[in-house]
Amino acid sequence: MKPFLPGSPRAAIRGMTERTCLGCRMVLEKGSMVRLAVKDGRVAPDLDGRLGGRGAYVCSEKCLKEACKRKDAFNRAFKARIEHGGLDSIWELVRAARPSD
């Protein structure tokens, strides 16, 4: 799927909900991304969208790693100082729930 620019007429016509990837900063359809949320003070995947509070979105494992390389990307996204822990453990949970990724 091709990304759309925020507020683009094509995105508005399709009526999709847009989110910006924390790693690559591309605006994509919400359903094609993985939501991350803070659970017990650590970043965790929120695959069914039921965890409360602020969320951040990534479109791939590569983008998750890019977000972690960026200084304070998670802290800015969640507006709190949090631990992002092991990237592999976060993405393993995503892979387990979405075998096609």
Phi, psi and omega in degrees: 000136178279141179286155177247149174285147180303134177072013181291148181300324181295319178295320180293322180296318181286344177069028182272155175271125184256146173222153178260130179291133182293332182272302186265350178068016177277146178267120183227169177294135184306319183293342181267004184242168178253126178274135174247143179220168178266125178229120182056039176080005180231154178287133178218149176290139178245079190289331179257004174070026185254351177289139182281172175085190183291149177231158174229151185240142173229150183261345180200171177297322178300318180291328176298317178293321177297319180296323180288330178291325181293136181296121175061025180299316180290320180297321177291317183296320183264357181052041178198157177275118184227165175263131176261353171054210183281122178298321182298321180292324178296311184287334175297322176296321178294314180299321181296324181275333181234081184301340182282344180282000000 
